[in-house]
Structure formats: C-alpha cells, structure tokens
C-alpha cells in the first residue's frame, strides 16, 4: 500500500492517495485506521468518526447528480431555479406514494435522492466495507463506445468494449454536521452533513450519511480527504471476500430486488451449494 501526496489532481483535494493491489493492503488499512478508532471508542476516548464513499471510477469527481454535466441535455445547464423547481415538483407529485411525509426540506431531499431524483446530496456511509462494495460493483470494468470513422470523418462503425478502470474509496473525517430541522439546503455556504431519517430499509442497511454541497457544480474541500485506489484485476476476488462476509446486494438492498440481484450473482458464479437438496456440508 503506497501513499503519496497528490498535489496535481484537479478534482477532489486529497491529502494522500493509496494504491491497493491485494486484499492484504486493505486489511492493513483497516488495521491501521479503524482499529485505533475502535480502541478509542472502547475506552471512552475521543475517536475519529470516518466516513466512506465508494466510486466505480477513481477519476470521478465528488459532485452530486444535480450538478453533473451529463445530468442534462445541451444546451441546458444547471441553475438553482430549476433545482428548486425539480424538488417542488417531487413534493407535489410524490405525496400519494409516501407513508410518512418528510418534516423539512432536507428530509424531502433525502427522499428524492433515495428515489434517484437529481439533488445536491452526495451519499456517504459509516461502513468501509459497504463503500468498498459499491466501489467494486462493476468489477473494475467500464463499457465504452468505440467509433470508427472513414478518411472524411464519417462514422462507419460503432461498437462497445469493456476496459479496466480502477475504482476507489474516498475517506474523510472531521466533517461538520448540521441540524436538518433548521437548515435550508439552498442557503448553506459550507459543506455540511446529516444522517437521513430511515425512510427505507436501504438507508439503514447502508448506514447512510448525506453530504450537502453548497454549490452542486463543483467539488468542495472535504476535510482530511484520502483516496484509496483499487487495482482493477483484484475487484472480482474482493467481491467474493465481501460475499463471504455477508456484504451482498441482498444485505445492502434488503428488498426482493436486492435478493434477486444476489441470486443472479450466485447463479453466475455457481454459488448455489447451500440451496441444493441433499447437499453435504
């Protein structure tokens, strides 16, 4: 595990970037980072409260969906008025589908984010292993379009291919938490965090914490930010390790859809022994 200061990256300002090339690197990180935290908590001493975010591509910026360039079709770009209108539309149309009405604007944003409406919120978790699960979800691969042109620049062929892409887990601590009941998400001037209400089993299972970006178009300065970059060719192996520890689609998305994705994975890799009739342990 190699840590080198990252001074040139134009994205998130990371104090250090670590490269994980095997499970031993990850185990070492957990021992050096999380074990002291556990010891401090056990003895009643002040402990760093770490937050983690997994991303399938280490080059992705820490920008929420509503501010991303690809969230709208040209020539439309982000503006705050449209963002507020989008939330107003969700509040107007979503009420028949909700068992409990959110109590404030941040809770409404959390519900909207949960259902994939573009918002200025960014997902984090208190669990390193859950963040790792999301980072390696695509197996260190990404599908890209390859375009072939003739000598005049005319497109003559399009095809898709898979390329290796290092995923990453971001780590931060020392963040500022706000009071959801008294915070206007559209008026905050600094990066803030809050724990969303458990409006669905997913939020509880994923141990979610949400970041509120004051300007959703740009990356704010996260305190004590580190990036853990993962070698693509160990991602599938890591998925087996997490599966063996109960970190699966079924546990992170505790619905029938999450269960179905877990069984799809089991079928793909012939992990069906525990369900076979007449099996021997």
Buried (B, 14 or more C-beta within 10 A) or exposed (E): BEBEEBEEEEBBBBBBBBBBBEEEBBEBBEEEBEEEBEEEEEEEEEBEBBBBBBBBBBEBBBBBBBBBEEBBEEEEEBEEEBBEEBBEEBBEEBEEEEEEEBEBBBBBBBBBBBEEBBBBBBBBBBBBBBBBBBBBBBBBBBEEEEEEEEEEEEEEEEEEEEEEBBBBBBBBBEBEEBEBEEBEBBEBEEBBBBBBBEBBEBBEBBBBBBBBBBBBBEBBEBEBBBBBBBBBEBBEEBBEBBBEEEBBBBBBBBBEEBBEBBBEBBEEEEBEEEEEEEEEE
